[in-house]
Amino acid sequence: LKTSSALSQISQDSSNPSHATFDLFVQAQSCQDVKLHFAELCRQLEINSKDFRNFYNKLKEKLNYWKAKTLWTKLDKRASHADYQQGKACKNNKCLVLGAGPCGLRTAIELALLGAQVVLLEKRESFSRNNVLHLWPYTIYDLRGLGAKKFYGKFCSGALDHVSIRQLQLILLKASLLLGVEVHTGVEFEGLVDPSGENGWMAKLQPRTHPAASFQFDVFVSAGGGRFVPDGFKHKELRGQLAIGITANFINRNTAAEAQVAEISGVARIYNQKFFQDLLSQTGIDLENIVYYKDDTHYFVMTAKKKSLLKKGVIKQDFSNAEQLLAAANTDEEALNQYAYDAASFSTGGKLPDLQFALNPNGKPDVAMFDFTCMYRAENASMVREKRGKKLLMSLVGDCLVEPFWPLGTGIARGFFAVFDTAWMVRSWGLGVPHLKVLAERESIYQLLSQTTPENTSKNYAAYCINPKTRYCRINLSSIQPHQYCVNLVRVCVC
Ligand code: FAD
């Protein structure tokens, strides 16, 4: 039996428009809907979302709704960590974050918690990546702490340890907005604009007249993904043997029959020779490995051998150059779809009934073939530029810093480590630590990133914060000395 106070609470909830809008915001399943319901919520509560310093507290004060309170409890817990100094550590900093992928959004959240003004730019209008990411335990813990389960009830339920990229983006977008981050989609970053006259560092954007083009900032974080390298940063190429990946997404109708089909969390050839031999003899498909995750879609990712792709007519003509080999003009789309379909069907024993491709944003079957022969890694994680006495701290995070080798599933885990390390650096910058020291410490920490595994990092996830000592077991924050190395990371323009 419901108590009378619970009943009156329910009737109040259903009659209060801002409560209904909050529910819509929390449940929104597209980037546009999240932004739309957020704007409506701000309008109904008469809160200016640009008032980043007070936004979260005003929202908490005005939205007196029990469902929101459970979320505030989580966000308050994170925000109360001593590292953020009650949102005062970076109160005078203005940060531009490039890219609303998982790492850009996660960075924006940390910078907002430090009290900085944060503007985030994303060139796409929608979050449409169905591909599913395997998550390390600490990232699941971290995301739960930001309210992931509130925003997406199915988030890593039970033993599940994966989420689609788009759901991850939606979770982080919602948390970012609540914490006062200004998010602009449909706007492309084209480069930095040097300080001139009274103006500080700004960004050249497309469209040119976009309001964010007048934002002046002293911190720039690029999370623009694998191939986006801001001016001044150098990338090293790590070249392996030719490696061809295929991803495919099929509609998940969430039927009982679908629920019964077991996931494949990474079958590599060396561990199951028979499976791959049977696959080859029965279908002509030759793979190195295959992964199947059940999420919003049935998601498959596999590494295919060139010879079988040629034989099955997926690749039309053999070239030694991987770019030419996998160019759209050299690929038969229908044959690729059939290849992915047959691999998916065989590996699930034909038990997924009525396999039908999910569609990509172009309305075509969501199947992609990609080359991961070369992986890129930035030589440095940070840099300072100075012009007309105006300093700009620059940093790389996510794939833009280190492109992960996908079969290892390290993208988000190492991506978020770099996010926290960057936030730690911005904190030092905000607290007035000399810039050479800031850079030296960041580069010292960066040296560890590519060696991190779930085993050699701290298991005390509850203690994780932006301080690297809470996460890396053996860390020397001054392995790089400011004056030997970091002078090269400061570009002063005397013009
Ligand atoms: P992205 O997700 O690439 O986001 C970059 C964003 O920046 C994009 O939204 C882009 O539109 C935007 N952008 C780029 N340029 C501009 C510009 N000029 N102006 C404005 N916006 C711009 N990782 C895991 O952790 N686990 C896995 O199991 C896993 N599996 C994978 C499987 C495959 C097949 C692949 C290819 C990758 C896999 N990864 C996995 C890696 C993971 O997808 C990435 O590490 C992760 O998406 C990186 O996030 P990010 O935010 O750095 O970059």
Residues whose N, C-alpha, C, O or C-beta is under 5 A from the ligand:
A	BS01	FAD	L98 G99 A100 G101 P102 C103 G104 L121 E122 K123 R124 V132 L133 H134 V187 E188 F189 A223 G224 G225 G226 F228 V301 V397 G398 D399 C400 P404 W406 G409 T410 G411 I412 A413
